[in-house]
């Protein structure tokens, strides 16, 4: 998978109040705690889109293998 995409998804899941309570307590982050609900929701939307993209990229690995095999069959 795309290493940058993977790193960004992991970061967002861990730092944007998704997997951990980043608004208060031991995992609190001042920046996240100060985001409005609308700003936080926008980051949730971005995270969702990135998760969808990662699924498509994983699916595309198999698709590329199929196309590679098709090319091999056609060109032999």
C-alpha positions as CSV (number, residue, x, y, z in Angstrom):
1,X,0.0,0.0,0.0
2,X,1.0,3.6,-0.4
3,X,3.2,4.3,2.7
4,X,2.3,8.0,2.9
5,X,-1.4,7.2,2.8
6,X,-1.0,4.5,5.4
7,X,0.9,6.8,7.7
8,X,-1.6,9.6,7.3
9,X,-4.6,7.3,8.1
10,X,-2.8,5.9,11.2
11,X,-2.1,9.5,12.3
12,X,-5.7,10.7,11.8
13,X,-7.2,7.6,13.5
14,X,-4.9,8.1,16.6
15,X,-4.9,11.9,16.9
16,X,-8.3,13.2,15.7
17,X,-10.5,11.9,18.5
18,X,-11.4,8.7,16.7
19,X,-9.5,5.8,18.4
20,X,-8.6,7.9,21.5
21,X,-10.3,10.7,23.4
22,X,-8.0,13.5,22.2
23,X,-10.2,16.3,23.6
24,X,-9.6,15.5,27.3
25,X,-7.8,13.2,29.6
26,X,-4.3,11.6,29.1
27,X,-4.5,11.7,25.3
28,X,-5.8,15.3,25.1
29,X,-4.3,17.5,22.3
30,X,-4.8,21.2,22.6
31,X,-5.3,21.7,18.9
32,X,-7.9,18.9,18.6
33,X,-9.7,20.0,21.7
34,X,-10.0,23.5,20.2
35,X,-11.5,22.4,16.9
36,X,-15.1,23.2,16.3
37,X,-17.5,20.4,15.6
38,X,-17.6,21.4,12.0
39,X,-13.8,21.3,11.7
40,X,-13.6,17.9,13.4
41,X,-16.4,16.6,11.1
42,X,-14.5,17.8,8.1
43,X,-11.4,15.8,9.3
44,X,-13.7,12.8,9.8
45,X,-14.8,13.1,6.2
46,X,-11.2,13.3,5.0
47,X,-10.3,10.3,7.0
48,X,-13.2,8.3,5.6
49,X,-12.2,9.3,2.0
50,X,-8.6,8.2,2.7
51,X,-9.8,4.9,4.1
52,X,-11.9,4.3,0.9
53,X,-8.8,5.2,-1.2
54,X,-6.7,2.6,0.7
55,X,-9.3,-0.1,0.0
56,X,-9.3,0.8,-3.7
57,X,-5.5,0.7,-3.8
58,X,-5.5,-2.8,-2.2
59,X,-8.1,-4.0,-4.7
60,X,-6.0,-2.6,-7.5
61,X,-3.0,-4.8,-6.6
62,X,-5.0,-7.8,-7.7
63,X,-6.3,-5.9,-10.7
64,X,-2.8,-5.0,-11.8
65,X,-1.8,-8.7,-11.6
66,X,-4.7,-9.7,-13.8
67,X,-3.8,-7.0,-16.4
68,X,-0.2,-8.1,-16.3
69,X,-1.2,-11.7,-17.0
70,X,-3.5,-10.5,-19.8
71,X,-0.6,-8.6,-21.4
72,X,1.6,-11.6,-21.1
73,X,-1.0,-13.8,-22.8
74,X,-1.7,-11.3,-25.6
75,X,2.0,-10.6,-26.3
76,X,3.2,-14.2,-26.4
